[in-house]
Amino acid sequence: MRLLTLLIVLSALFMAPDAFCKDRKTYAMSMKIFKEMEEANLLVEEEKYAEALAELNELVESKRASKYEKAQIYSLIGSIHYRNSDQDSALTSFTKVLDFVGGIPLLLHQQTLKTVSQLHMVKEEYEKSLE
């Protein structure tokens, strides 16, 4: 639930008006996608990781999810894999978030780059971490 709360707070921050930038994009999550992610997050809290991943993988493949929503889903998938000490799968999922550059907020992009770099460091892939 903490992760979902964090996603909500970050989403709210990205949608806050900015008087200094008139062409700032607004990123929003549909209520349907949000509720499905919330259900998956509840499964994570119950330590039903396989079920949560199955729901999220199905959700990310749906045609109705926007780029922003898919990026958030992959981020949650990566977090679940990391929580289960599966750095390879976590790295794959977080790297997929970066595929949506241009459709995600700059802060999410920067945070994901940092996470990907840290995962490469854990795997002792120092050159990739520098990239």
OpenMM code with the backbone's topology and positions (N, CA, C; nanometers):
from openmm import Vec3, app, unit

residues = "MET ARG LEU LEU THR LEU LEU ILE VAL LEU SER ALA LEU PHE MET ALA PRO ASP ALA PHE CYS LYS ASP ARG LYS THR TYR ALA MET SER MET LYS ILE PHE LYS GLU MET GLU GLU ALA ASN LEU LEU VAL GLU GLU GLU LYS TYR ALA GLU ALA LEU ALA GLU LEU ASN GLU LEU VAL GLU SER LYS ARG ALA SER LYS TYR GLU LYS ALA GLN ILE TYR SER LEU ILE GLY SER ILE HIS TYR ARG ASN SER ASP GLN ASP SER ALA LEU THR SER PHE THR LYS VAL LEU ASP PHE VAL GLY GLY ILE PRO LEU LEU LEU HIS GLN GLN THR LEU LYS THR VAL SER GLN LEU HIS MET VAL LYS GLU GLU TYR GLU LYS SER LEU GLU".split()
positions = [
    Vec3(0.0822, -0.1187, 0.0000),
    Vec3(0.0000, 0.0000, 0.0000),
    Vec3(0.0868, 0.1253, 0.0000),
    Vec3(0.2047, 0.1156, 0.0651),
    Vec3(0.2946, 0.2313, 0.0686),
    Vec3(0.3403, 0.2698, -0.0712),
    Vec3(0.3700, 0.1688, -0.1537),
    Vec3(0.4152, 0.1955, -0.2895),
    Vec3(0.3050, 0.2631, -0.3695),
    Vec3(0.1833, 0.2176, -0.3543),
    Vec3(0.0713, 0.2769, -0.4259),
    Vec3(0.0497, 0.4202, -0.3799),
    Vec3(0.0610, 0.4441, -0.2498),
    Vec3(0.0468, 0.5795, -0.1972),
    Vec3(0.1545, 0.6691, -0.2555),
    Vec3(0.2761, 0.6172, -0.2651),
    Vec3(0.3850, 0.6939, -0.3238),
    Vec3(0.3544, 0.7278, -0.4696),
    Vec3(0.3024, 0.6304, -0.5449),
    Vec3(0.2665, 0.6552, -0.6844),
    Vec3(0.1593, 0.7629, -0.6957),
    Vec3(0.0625, 0.7604, -0.6060),
    Vec3(-0.0439, 0.8609, -0.6079),
    Vec3(0.0124, 0.9988, -0.5799),
    Vec3(0.0980, 1.0080, -0.4786),
    Vec3(0.1576, 1.1369, -0.4434),
    Vec3(0.2415, 1.1897, -0.5593),
    Vec3(0.3230, 1.1027, -0.6181),
    Vec3(0.4050, 1.1453, -0.7313),
    Vec3(0.3181, 1.1883, -0.8487),
    Vec3(0.2097, 1.1164, -0.8732),
    Vec3(0.1186, 1.1540, -0.9809),
    Vec3(0.0604, 1.2921, -0.9561),
    Vec3(0.0223, 1.3186, -0.8310),
    Vec3(-0.0330, 1.4492, -0.7964),
    Vec3(0.0707, 1.5593, -0.8169),
    Vec3(0.1948, 1.5320, -0.7816),
    Vec3(0.3000, 1.6313, -0.8011),
    Vec3(0.3212, 1.6632, -0.9483),
    Vec3(0.3127, 1.5602, -1.0331),
    Vec3(0.3339, 1.5811, -1.1759),
    Vec3(0.2194, 1.6590, -1.2387),
    Vec3(0.1037, 1.6553, -1.1768),
    Vec3(-0.0118, 1.7236, -1.2333),
    Vec3(-0.0284, 1.8638, -1.1760),
    Vec3(0.0575, 1.9049, -1.0822),
    Vec3(0.0482, 2.0372, -1.0227),
    Vec3(0.0800, 2.1435, -1.1271),
    Vec3(0.0053, 2.2533, -1.1266),
    Vec3(0.0320, 2.3580, -1.2250),
    Vec3(0.1675, 2.4231, -1.2020),
    Vec3(0.2298, 2.4633, -1.3086),
    Vec3(0.3607, 2.5258, -1.3010),
    Vec3(0.3527, 2.6582, -1.3762),
    Vec3(0.3595, 2.7682, -1.3047),
    Vec3(0.3449, 2.8995, -1.3663),
    Vec3(0.4606, 2.9345, -1.4586),
    Vec3(0.5718, 2.8648, -1.4443),
    Vec3(0.6898, 2.8982, -1.5227),
    Vec3(0.7022, 2.8172, -1.6504),
    Vec3(0.6164, 2.7225, -1.6721),
    Vec3(0.6273, 2.6361, -1.7893),
    Vec3(0.4890, 2.6145, -1.8491),
    Vec3(0.4593, 2.6868, -1.9567),
    Vec3(0.3258, 2.6812, -2.0156),
    Vec3(0.2999, 2.5552, -2.0955),
    Vec3(0.4060, 2.4896, -2.1455),
    Vec3(0.3840, 2.3711, -2.2282),
    Vec3(0.4072, 2.2414, -2.1507),
    Vec3(0.3942, 2.2458, -2.0218),
    Vec3(0.4125, 2.1275, -1.9389),
    Vec3(0.2971, 2.0297, -1.9632),
    Vec3(0.3326, 1.9020, -1.9793),
    Vec3(0.2327, 1.7987, -2.0008),
    Vec3(0.1705, 1.7580, -1.8686),
    Vec3(0.0462, 1.7146, -1.8762),
    Vec3(-0.0220, 1.6606, -1.7601),
    Vec3(-0.0294, 1.5101, -1.7759),
    Vec3(0.0064, 1.4392, -1.6717),
    Vec3(0.0041, 1.2940, -1.6745),
    Vec3(-0.1021, 1.2474, -1.5760),
    Vec3(-0.1890, 1.1614, -1.6244),
    Vec3(-0.2970, 1.1123, -1.5395),
    Vec3(-0.3167, 0.9632, -1.5617),
    Vec3(-0.3720, 0.9012, -1.4606),
    Vec3(-0.3997, 0.7591, -1.4668),
    Vec3(-0.5514, 0.7418, -1.4612),
    Vec3(-0.6032, 0.6576, -1.5483),
    Vec3(-0.7468, 0.6333, -1.5459),
    Vec3(-0.7840, 0.5610, -1.4170),
    Vec3(-0.9069, 0.5795, -1.3758),
    Vec3(-0.9531, 0.5173, -1.2520),
    Vec3(-0.9489, 0.3653, -1.2641),
    Vec3(-0.9810, 0.3113, -1.3808),
    Vec3(-0.9814, 0.1658, -1.4009),
    Vec3(-0.8407, 0.1084, -1.3826),
    Vec3(-0.7419, 0.1693, -1.4460),
    Vec3(-0.6032, 0.1240, -1.4332),
    Vec3(-0.5564, 0.1400, -1.2889),
    Vec3(-0.5903, 0.2539, -1.2292),
    Vec3(-0.5523, 0.2798, -1.0909),
    Vec3(-0.6058, 0.1712, -0.9980),
    Vec3(-0.7324, 0.1382, -1.0129),
    Vec3(-0.7941, 0.0365, -0.9267),
    Vec3(-0.7288, -0.1005, -0.9469),
    Vec3(-0.6958, -0.1334, -1.0705),
    Vec3(-0.6310, -0.2621, -1.0966),
    Vec3(-0.4906, -0.2658, -1.0374),
    Vec3(-0.4204, -0.1530, -1.0443),
    Vec3(-0.2878, -0.1466, -0.9815),
    Vec3(-0.3002, -0.1549, -0.8298),
    Vec3(-0.4045, -0.0946, -0.7760),
    Vec3(-0.4277, -0.1003, -0.6325),
    Vec3(-0.4552, -0.2443, -0.5880),
    Vec3(-0.5322, -0.3178, -0.6673),
    Vec3(-0.5588, -0.4591, -0.6366),
    Vec3(-0.4295, -0.5403, -0.6377),
    Vec3(-0.3451, -0.5150, -0.7359),
    Vec3(-0.2163, -0.5849, -0.7423),
    Vec3(-0.1303, -0.5498, -0.6219),
    Vec3(-0.1344, -0.4249, -0.5818),
    Vec3(-0.0568, -0.3820, -0.4659),
    Vec3(-0.1060, -0.4499, -0.3380),
    Vec3(-0.2358, -0.4714, -0.3265),
    Vec3(-0.2902, -0.5439, -0.2114),
    Vec3(-0.2397, -0.6881, -0.2097),
    Vec3(-0.2292, -0.7483, -0.3280),
    Vec3(-0.1743, -0.8836, -0.3366),
    Vec3(-0.0283, -0.8860, -0.2904),
    Vec3(0.0456, -0.7821, -0.3236),
    Vec3(0.1852, -0.7724, -0.2801),
    Vec3(0.1909, -0.7654, -0.1276),
    Vec3(0.1029, -0.6862, -0.0691),
    Vec3(0.0998, -0.6757, 0.0772),
    Vec3(0.0691, -0.8101, 0.1423),
    Vec3(-0.0084, -0.8923, 0.0729),
    Vec3(-0.0412, -1.0260, 0.1229),
    Vec3(0.0669, -1.1272, 0.0840),
    Vec3(0.1735, -1.0772, 0.0226),
    Vec3(0.2864, -1.1580, -0.0240),
    Vec3(0.2461, -1.2610, -0.1294),
    Vec3(0.1478, -1.2259, -0.2093),
    Vec3(0.1038, -1.3084, -0.3221),
    Vec3(0.1656, -1.2481, -0.4488),
    Vec3(0.2970, -1.2581, -0.4556),
    Vec3(0.3717, -1.1909, -0.5612),
    Vec3(0.3398, -1.2452, -0.7005),
    Vec3(0.3290, -1.3750, -0.7137),
    Vec3(0.3018, -1.4343, -0.8451),
    Vec3(0.1678, -1.3868, -0.8990),
    Vec3(0.0676, -1.3796, -0.8122),
    Vec3(-0.0639, -1.3324, -0.8552),
    Vec3(-0.0589, -1.1847, -0.8946),
    Vec3(0.0123, -1.1056, -0.8153),
    Vec3(0.0241, -0.9627, -0.8446),
    Vec3(0.0944, -0.9420, -0.9782),
    Vec3(0.2028, -1.0164, -1.0004),
    Vec3(0.2760, -1.0030, -1.1271),
    Vec3(0.1909, -1.0472, -1.2451),
    Vec3(0.1125, -1.1523, -1.2272),
    Vec3(0.0255, -1.1993, -1.3352),
    Vec3(-0.0764, -1.0912, -1.3720),
    Vec3(-0.1362, -1.0280, -1.2709),
    Vec3(-0.2336, -0.9214, -1.2975),
    Vec3(-0.1677, -0.8020, -1.3661),
    Vec3(-0.0506, -0.7639, -1.3170),
    Vec3(0.0182, -0.6482, -1.3748),
    Vec3(0.0658, -0.6759, -1.5166),
    Vec3(0.1146, -0.7969, -1.5423),
    Vec3(0.1585, -0.8305, -1.6776),
    Vec3(0.0413, -0.8286, -1.7753),
    Vec3(-0.0729, -0.8743, -1.7298),
    Vec3(-0.1929, -0.8702, -1.8138),
    Vec3(-0.2351, -0.7258, -1.8380),
    Vec3(-0.2279, -0.6451, -1.7336),
    Vec3(-0.2674, -0.5046, -1.7430),
    Vec3(-0.1756, -0.4263, -1.8365),
    Vec3(-0.0462, -0.4514, -1.8288),
    Vec3(0.0484, -0.3763, -1.9115),
    Vec3(0.0340, -0.4113, -2.0599),
    Vec3(-0.0152, -0.5299, -2.0882),
    Vec3(-0.0362, -0.5715, -2.2270),
    Vec3(-0.1665, -0.5188, -2.2855),
    Vec3(-0.2529, -0.4646, -2.2007),
    Vec3(-0.3815, -0.4164, -2.2501),
    Vec3(-0.3623, -0.2940, -2.3386),
    Vec3(-0.4456, -0.2829, -2.4369),
    Vec3(-0.4379, -0.1715, -2.5319),
    Vec3(-0.4871, -0.0413, -2.4692),
    Vec3(-0.5636, -0.0514, -2.3617),
    Vec3(-0.6244, 0.0691, -2.3053),
    Vec3(-0.5293, 0.1506, -2.2174),
    Vec3(-0.4149, 0.0952, -2.1807),
    Vec3(-0.3212, 0.1661, -2.0938),
    Vec3(-0.2379, 0.2652, -2.1752),
    Vec3(-0.2254, 0.3864, -2.1238),
    Vec3(-0.1440, 0.4892, -2.1899),
    Vec3(0.0039, 0.4612, -2.1637),
    Vec3(0.0901, 0.5383, -2.2297),
    Vec3(0.2343, 0.5236, -2.2076),
    Vec3(0.2688, 0.5494, -2.0607),
    Vec3(0.2097, 0.6530, -2.0059),
    Vec3(0.2352, 0.6863, -1.8655),
    Vec3(0.1903, 0.5730, -1.7745),
    Vec3(0.0727, 0.5195, -1.8000),
    Vec3(0.0217, 0.4099, -1.7175),
    Vec3(0.1093, 0.2856, -1.7304),
    Vec3(0.1511, 0.2547, -1.8519),
    Vec3(0.2387, 0.1387, -1.8716),
    Vec3(0.3715, 0.1584, -1.7999),
    Vec3(0.4249, 0.2786, -1.8044),
    Vec3(0.5502, 0.3065, -1.7341),
    Vec3(0.5324, 0.2852, -1.5842),
    Vec3(0.4201, 0.3302, -1.5290),
    Vec3(0.3942, 0.3117, -1.3867),
    Vec3(0.3779, 0.1633, -1.3530),
    Vec3(0.3132, 0.0895, -1.4416),
    Vec3(0.2949, -0.0544, -1.4199),
    Vec3(0.4300, -0.1257, -1.4204),
    Vec3(0.5137, -0.0944, -1.5206),
    Vec3(0.6473, -0.1560, -1.5249),
    Vec3(0.7294, -0.1187, -1.4018),
    Vec3(0.7129, 0.0027, -1.3541),
    Vec3(0.7839, 0.0447, -1.2336),
    Vec3(0.7393, -0.0389, -1.1130),
    Vec3(0.6100, -0.0633, -1.1019),
    Vec3(0.5595, -0.1459, -0.9929),
    Vec3(0.6067, -0.2904, -1.0082),
    Vec3(0.6071, -0.3412, -1.1301),
    Vec3(0.6577, -0.4772, -1.1553),
    Vec3(0.8049, -0.4864, -1.1134),
    Vec3(0.8824, -0.3860, -1.1517),
    Vec3(1.0234, -0.3837, -1.1134),
    Vec3(1.0412, -0.3818, -0.9626),
    Vec3(0.9578, -0.3069, -0.8942),
    Vec3(0.9651, -0.3003, -0.7483),
    Vec3(0.9348, -0.4357, -0.6851),
    Vec3(0.8379, -0.5066, -0.7418),
    Vec3(0.8042, -0.6399, -0.6889),
    Vec3(0.9215, -0.7351, -0.7089),
    Vec3(0.9802, -0.7327, -0.8280),
    Vec3(1.0956, -0.8193, -0.8540),
    Vec3(1.2113, -0.7849, -0.7600),
    Vec3(1.2343, -0.6564, -0.7396),
    Vec3(1.3426, -0.6157, -0.6499),
    Vec3(1.3147, -0.6623, -0.5075),
    Vec3(1.1910, -0.6498, -0.4676),
    Vec3(1.1504, -0.6945, -0.3330),
    Vec3(1.1772, -0.8440, -0.3144),
    Vec3(1.1694, -0.9191, -0.4244),
    Vec3(1.1937, -1.0629, -0.4205),
    Vec3(1.3392, -1.0973, -0.4521),
    Vec3(1.4271, -0.9983, -0.4492),
    Vec3(1.5707, -1.0154, -0.4744),
    Vec3(1.5999, -1.0715, -0.6133),
    Vec3(1.5165, -1.0388, -0.7086),
    Vec3(1.5375, -1.0800, -0.8481),
    Vec3(1.5832, -0.9568, -0.9269),
    Vec3(1.7132, -0.9248, -0.9106),
    Vec3(1.7663, -0.8038, -0.9727),
    Vec3(1.7581, -0.8054, -1.1251),
    Vec3(1.7756, -0.9222, -1.1867),
    Vec3(1.7699, -0.9291, -1.3326),
    Vec3(1.6320, -0.8896, -1.3849),
    Vec3(1.5281, -0.9456, -1.3253),
    Vec3(1.3919, -0.9125, -1.3686),
    Vec3(1.3569, -0.7679, -1.3334),
    Vec3(1.4044, -0.7219, -1.2183),
    Vec3(1.3807, -0.5830, -1.1793),
    Vec3(1.4451, -0.4888, -1.2801),
    Vec3(1.5682, -0.5192, -1.3183),
    Vec3(1.6389, -0.4371, -1.4162),
    Vec3(1.5650, -0.4342, -1.5499),
    Vec3(1.5173, -0.5494, -1.5932),
    Vec3(1.4408, -0.5571, -1.7183),
    Vec3(1.3163, -0.4695, -1.7106),
    Vec3(1.2436, -0.4779, -1.6010),
    Vec3(1.1204, -0.4003, -1.5859),
    Vec3(1.1476, -0.2507, -1.5790),
    Vec3(1.2464, -0.2111, -1.5005),
    Vec3(1.2770, -0.0681, -1.4905),
    Vec3(1.3297, -0.0136, -1.6231),
    Vec3(1.4022, -0.0949, -1.6974),
    Vec3(1.4509, -0.0522, -1.8288),
    Vec3(1.3339, -0.0288, -1.9244),
    Vec3(1.2286, -0.1071, -1.9108),
    Vec3(1.1093, -0.0884, -1.9951),
    Vec3(1.0415, 0.0447, -1.9658),
    Vec3(1.0536, 0.0934, -1.8434),
    Vec3(0.9978, 0.2252, -1.8113),
    Vec3(1.0627, 0.3303, -1.9007),
    Vec3(1.1923, 0.3149, -1.9231),
    Vec3(1.2669, 0.4122, -2.0038),
    Vec3(1.2260, 0.4096, -2.1508),
    Vec3(1.1596, 0.3042, -2.1944),
    Vec3(1.1102, 0.2979, -2.3323),
    Vec3(1.0018, 0.4018, -2.3588),
    Vec3(0.9452, 0.4573, -2.2526),
    Vec3(0.8333, 0.5509, -2.2665),
    Vec3(0.8752, 0.6966, -2.2500),
    Vec3(1.0041, 0.7252, -2.2651),
    Vec3(1.0528, 0.8624, -2.2558),
    Vec3(0.9763, 0.9466, -2.3565),
    Vec3(0.9303, 1.0608, -2.3105),
    Vec3(0.8463, 1.1472, -2.3925),
    Vec3(0.6996, 1.1308, -2.3535),
    Vec3(0.6662, 1.0183, -2.2931),
    Vec3(0.5307, 0.9945, -2.2476),
    Vec3(0.5232, 0.9844, -2.0963),
    Vec3(0.6376, 1.0140, -2.0311),
    Vec3(0.6420, 1.0088, -1.8845),
    Vec3(0.7034, 1.1387, -1.8324),
    Vec3(0.6743, 1.1733, -1.7086),
    Vec3(0.7330, 1.2943, -1.6496),
    Vec3(0.8847, 1.2831, -1.6367),
    Vec3(0.9511, 1.3954, -1.6434),
    Vec3(1.0967, 1.4001, -1.6324),
    Vec3(1.1444, 1.3393, -1.5005),
    Vec3(1.0742, 1.3655, -1.3922),
    Vec3(1.1148, 1.3120, -1.2624),
    Vec3(1.1104, 1.1592, -1.2608),
    Vec3(1.0073, 1.1004, -1.3173),
    Vec3(0.9991, 0.9541, -1.3249),
    Vec3(1.1142, 0.8999, -1.4090),
    Vec3(1.1452, 0.9678, -1.5183),
    Vec3(1.2570, 0.9283, -1.6034),
    Vec3(1.3881, 0.9324, -1.5250),
    Vec3(1.4109, 1.0409, -1.4540),
    Vec3(1.5355, 1.0560, -1.3784),
    Vec3(1.5456, 0.9531, -1.2652),
    Vec3(1.4358, 0.9297, -1.1940),
    Vec3(1.4367, 0.8318, -1.0858),
    Vec3(1.4625, 0.6913, -1.1395),
    Vec3(1.4051, 0.6621, -1.2548),
    Vec3(1.4230, 0.5297, -1.3137),
    Vec3(1.5663, 0.5122, -1.3614),
    Vec3(1.6244, 0.6163, -1.4199),
    Vec3(1.7655, 0.6093, -1.4603),
    Vec3(1.8546, 0.5795, -1.3395),
    Vec3(1.8263, 0.6448, -1.2284),
    Vec3(1.9043, 0.6221, -1.1069),
    Vec3(1.8878, 0.4773, -1.0599),
    Vec3(1.7666, 0.4269, -1.0624),
    Vec3(1.7402, 0.2896, -1.0194),
    Vec3(1.8116, 0.1897, -1.1097),
    Vec3(1.8041, 0.2123, -1.2402),
    Vec3(1.8713, 0.1234, -1.3362),
    Vec3(2.0221, 0.1256, -1.3120),
    Vec3(2.0767, 0.2436, -1.2908),
    Vec3(2.2199, 0.2559, -1.2631),
    Vec3(2.2585, 0.1797, -1.1363),
    Vec3(2.1763, 0.1936, -1.0320),
    Vec3(2.2046, 0.1241, -0.9067),
    Vec3(2.1962, -0.0273, -0.9238),
    Vec3(2.1006, -0.0741, -1.0016),
    Vec3(2.0894, -0.2182, -1.0243),
    Vec3(2.2100, -0.2713, -1.1013),
    Vec3(2.2603, -0.1932, -1.1963),
    Vec3(2.3824, -0.2341, -1.2666),
    Vec3(2.5004, -0.2386, -1.1699),
    Vec3(2.5045, -0.1459, -1.0745),
    Vec3(2.6118, -0.1473, -0.9749),
    Vec3(2.6048, -0.2739, -0.8896),
    Vec3(2.4837, -0.3106, -0.8483),
    Vec3(2.4655, -0.4318, -0.7678),
    Vec3(2.5152, -0.5539, -0.8435),
    Vec3(2.4935, -0.5535, -0.9751),
    Vec3(2.5350, -0.6662, -1.0582),
    Vec3(2.6823, -0.6534, -1.1008),
    Vec3(2.7499, -0.5497, -1.0484),
    Vec3(2.8899, -0.5226, -1.0801),
    Vec3(2.9131, -0.4970, -1.2290),
    Vec3(2.8145, -0.4366, -1.2922),
    Vec3(2.8241, -0.3956, -1.4328),
    Vec3(2.8503, -0.2438, -1.4343),
    Vec3(2.9722, -0.2087, -1.4000),
    Vec3(3.0069, -0.0708, -1.3735),
    Vec3(2.9985, 0.0168, -1.4978),
    Vec3(3.0393, -0.0338, -1.6131),
    Vec3(3.0316, 0.0458, -1.7370),
    Vec3(2.8871, 0.0767, -1.7723),
    Vec3(2.8000, -0.0221, -1.7577),
    Vec3(2.6576, -0.0001, -1.7854),
    Vec3(2.5988, 0.0984, -1.6851),
    Vec3(2.6471, 0.0916, -1.5631),
    Vec3(2.5981, 0.1848, -1.4602),
    Vec3(2.6324, 0.3283, -1.4972),
    Vec3(2.7498, 0.3489, -1.5518),
    Vec3(2.7909, 0.4836, -1.5924),
    Vec3(2.7078, 0.5353, -1.7097),
    Vec3(2.6679, 0.4447, -1.7979),
    Vec3(2.5847, 0.4855, -1.9116),
    Vec3(2.4558, 0.5456, -1.8619),
] * unit.nanometer
topology = app.Topology()
chain = topology.addChain("A")
for resn in residues:
    res = topology.addResidue(resn, chain)
    for name in ("N", "CA", "C"):
        topology.addAtom(name, app.Element.getBySymbol(name[0]), res)
